Amino acid sequence: MSRSSIFSSETLQLSGFRPYGTIVAFELLLVVDIFLARREMIWVFAQNSPIGIVHAMEGLVIKPTEQVSVLVLGNSRVRDAIIPAVLAEELGISRTNVLNISMTRGTPYDSLTIYRRNREKLAKTSLLIIGVEDFSQLRTNIPSERFRYFSSLAERCEHFYGEARASLIASYCWRTLDAYRSIRRLGKQILFRPNQRVSIGSDGRVIWRDNENAQYIDNSQEIAERIYGDRVLKYDSWALRELLDRCAEDGIPVLLYRPPLSTASGTASGAARSRHH
């Protein structure tokens, strides 16, 4: 065989190639993306999850409340530090008029999301208390699961950079990239925990957390420096600023609150002390 025959055009022809497998795989992925990843059910089915707990809280706590006099937003430390019944007693108002809807790993963006999703009712509150933390105010390049679910395309482009921004833009178009955790969680929920109860206490506070044994230790700056090193950026509280702007538009006075430090075992005493701050 001559050398020229090895590189002839005939040997390079893909005769008989039929991309049926590729087409079928693409169609299956398209079906998953349209009929599963883009359905709200897949995200909220597991109510004890970062997104499911938001919807559960809106339906079981915010919606039934007729009047909100004091609203508290923040993370789990704020949730544990401010007890609605104690605060209501100190202020001389009804217990049902105080809502502490802070939640595990809550960020300013989560607070903003809850407020604008329920603005018609929450805009009537007389006082908004917002928990602030050093770590939650650091601008990072790691989008949370709640951000991936609730954010707009403009927010994805404006507030993230590099690979994270590219990933967020791609997942905005192909929602399966954002929803894979929820899809996996749905399968586990159906198979292993079909009757899991919603973790919302009798006083309306969300008691679900990712790790029940976690301790509240303020090493936020140390963690940030260890994880991001030279990539620790300036404090960027765009979500907090936007929330404050909306409250100003609605005429709501705002109190920024940083809860006292405590460990998990000392949460009760820390909560009791916090009512005097």
Residue, then its C-alpha position, 0 to 999 in steps of 0.5 A: m500500500s502506498r503512503s498516499s493511499i493511507f491519507s486518501s479522502e476515502t479512508l477519512q469518510l465516516s460512511g454509515f455513521r448515524p448519530y442516533g445515540t447523541i441525538v437521543a441523549f440530547e433529547l433526554l437531557l432536554v426533557v430533564d431540563i424542561f420538565l424537571a429542572r425548570r419546575e418549582m416542585i423539584w426545588v421545594f419538594a424537600q422542605n428541609s433544604p436551603i430553598g424548600i425551607v424558604h417556601a415552607m416559611e412563606g406558606l406557614v409563617i408569613k402568609p398566615t400572619e395578619q400584621v407584622s410589627v417587628l420583623v427580624l431577618g438574618n442568619s441562624r445566630v440572629r434566629d437563635a438570639i432574638i426570641p419573638a415571645v421575649l421581644a414582644e413582651e419587652l415591647g408590650i405587643s402581641r406575640t403574633n406581631v413579631l416575626n423572626i424569619s432568619m435562617t441557617r446560612g442566611t445572607p443579605y441576599d436571602s433577606l433581600t429575596i424574602y423581603r421582595r417576594n413578600r413585600e406587600k405584607l412585610a412593607k407594613t412592618s413598623l421595625l425591621i431588624i437585620g442581622v449583619e455578620d463580617f463574613s456574610q458581607l465579604r464579597t466571595n466568588i461562591p454563589s449559594e444554592r439560594f442565589r442560584y435559584f432566586s437570582s436574575l440574569a443581571e444579578r448573576c452577571e453583575h455580582f460575580y466574576g470569572e468562572a463563577r460568572a460563566s457558570l451562572i450564565a450557563s446554568y441560567c440557560w441550562r437549569t439542570l446545572d443549577a438544579y442537580r442538587s435538588i434533583r438528587r435531594l428529591g430522589k433521596q427524599i422519596l426513597f428514604r424520608p418520605n414523611q420528613r416534617v418541616s423544621i419550623g418551631s411553634d414560634g415561627r422560627v426556622i429550626w432546620r440547620d445543616n449541622e445540628n452540632a455546629q458551633y457559633i465561633d466568630n472566625s469569619q476573617e480567619i476563614a476568609e483569609r484561609i479560603y480566599g487568600d489574596r482574593v479576599l475583596k473589599y466589603d461588598s454589601w450590594a444586597l444589603r444596600e438594596l434592601l435598605d433602599r427598599c425599606a426607605e421607599d416603604g418608610i420602614p425604620v431599620l436596625l442593623y444588629r450583630p448578635p453576641l458571640s456564643t457556642a451552641s451550648g450557650t445559645a440559650s444564655g446568649a439569646a437571653r442576654s440579647r434582649h437587653h441590647 
